[in-house]
Amino acid sequence: MKSLKIRSWILGVFMFMFGVLKLVIPTIGGWFHTQLITSGIGDFAWPFGVGTEIITGLILLGALTFESKMHARRFSTFIIFGSCLVVGTMVVAVYVHLQPNVPANVLPLGIKPPVIPVSVLILAAANIFYTIKLYKTT
């Protein structure tokens, strides 16, 4: 249970923080905009991408904050749902990283290989797997 909470806190803070940063820091928001345009996804996806990151972070952080006030099954549902949103977001991030038209200087840490998205995707997948495993036994 402790490792589940640690993974969930990491994912929640990561998603919420990067969503908010894209809103408040024009440089980061501009990088994200460039990623969407040059990857072929399109400009229309900007609010959906930022909104999904913020909402995903709030779902995970809210579940962890109010865990004591909810049943175990509801808590696990929020964690699994939030982690599934992380997986979906990271699949799109991997796609963007792999597009040849997306310059490395608009990607996190300026690296073209999708190291960060794949790492976060694995963490979220582990969160889903272990949450299901943990709550199947209870």
C-alpha positions in Angstrom: 0.0 0.0 0.0 2.9 2.4 0.8 4.5 1.9 -2.6 1.1 2.5 -4.3 0.7 5.8 -2.5 4.3 6.8 -3.4 3.8 6.0 -7.0 0.4 7.8 -7.0 1.8 10.9 -5.4 4.7 11.0 -7.9 2.3 10.6 -10.8 -0.2 13.1 -9.4 2.3 15.8 -8.7 4.1 15.3 -12.0 0.9 15.5 -14.1 -0.6 18.5 -12.2 2.7 20.4 -12.1 3.4 20.1 -15.9 -0.2 20.9 -16.7 0.0 24.1 -14.6 3.4 25.0 -15.9 2.2 25.0 -19.5 -0.5 27.5 -18.5 1.6 29.9 -16.4 5.0 29.9 -18.1 4.8 31.1 -21.7 8.0 29.4 -22.8 6.8 25.9 -21.7 3.4 26.6 -23.2 5.0 27.6 -26.5 7.1 24.4 -26.5 4.0 22.3 -26.0 2.2 24.3 -28.8 5.2 23.6 -31.1 5.2 19.9 -30.3 1.5 19.6 -31.2 1.8 21.6 -34.5 5.0 19.9 -35.7 3.8 16.4 -34.7 0.7 16.7 -36.9 -1.7 16.5 -33.9 -2.8 20.1 -34.4 -3.4 23.3 -32.5 -6.9 22.3 -31.3 -5.4 19.7 -28.9 -3.6 22.3 -26.7 -6.5 22.8 -24.2 -7.3 19.1 -24.2 -3.6 18.2 -23.4 -3.2 20.8 -20.7 -6.6 20.1 -19.2 -6.1 16.4 -19.2 -2.8 16.8 -17.3 -4.3 19.1 -14.7 -7.4 16.9 -14.2 -5.4 13.7 -14.0 -3.2 15.3 -11.3 -6.2 16.5 -9.4 -7.8 13.0 -9.6 -4.7 11.3 -8.2 -3.9 13.9 -5.6 -7.6 14.2 -4.5 -7.9 10.4 -4.1 -4.7 10.4 -1.9 -5.8 13.4 0.1 -9.3 12.1 0.8 -8.5 8.4 1.0 -9.5 8.1 4.7 -13.0 9.4 3.8 -13.7 6.9 1.0 -14.2 3.2 0.7 -11.2 1.1 -0.5 -13.0 0.3 -3.8 -13.7 3.9 -4.6 -10.1 4.9 -3.8 -8.7 2.1 -6.0 -11.1 3.2 -8.8 -9.8 6.8 -8.7 -6.2 5.6 -8.7 -6.8 3.2 -11.6 -8.7 5.8 -13.6 -6.1 8.5 -13.0 -3.3 6.1 -13.9 -5.1 5.1 -17.1 -5.3 8.8 -18.0 -1.5 9.0 -17.4 -0.9 6.1 -19.7 -3.0 7.7 -22.4 -1.2 11.0 -22.1 2.2 9.3 -22.2 1.3 7.3 -25.3 0.6 10.6 -27.0 3.9 12.0 -25.6 5.8 9.0 -27.0 4.2 9.6 -30.4 5.2 13.2 -30.3 8.8 12.3 -29.4 9.0 9.9 -32.3 7.9 12.4 -34.9 10.8 13.5 -37.1 9.5 17.0 -37.5 9.5 17.8 -33.7 12.7 19.5 -32.8 14.5 18.3 -29.7 14.8 21.8 -28.3 11.0 21.9 -27.6 11.0 18.5 -25.8 11.6 18.1 -22.0 15.3 18.3 -21.3 15.9 18.7 -25.0 16.2 14.9 -25.6 14.6 13.3 -28.6 14.3 9.7 -27.4 11.1 9.3 -25.3 12.9 8.4 -22.1 10.7 10.5 -19.8 7.3 9.5 -21.3 8.2 5.8 -21.3 9.4 6.0 -17.7 6.2 7.7 -16.6 4.1 5.3 -18.7 5.8 2.3 -17.0 5.2 3.9 -13.5 1.5 4.4 -14.3 1.2 0.8 -15.7 2.8 -0.5 -12.6 0.3 1.6 -10.5 -2.6 0.1 -12.4 -1.3 -3.5 -12.1 -0.5 -3.3 -8.4 -3.7 -1.5 -7.5 -5.8 -4.2 -9.2 -3.6 -6.9 -7.5 -3.9 -5.2 -4.1 -7.6 -4.7 -4.1 -8.5 -8.1 -5.6 -7.2 -9.6 -2.4 -9.4 -7.5 -0.2 
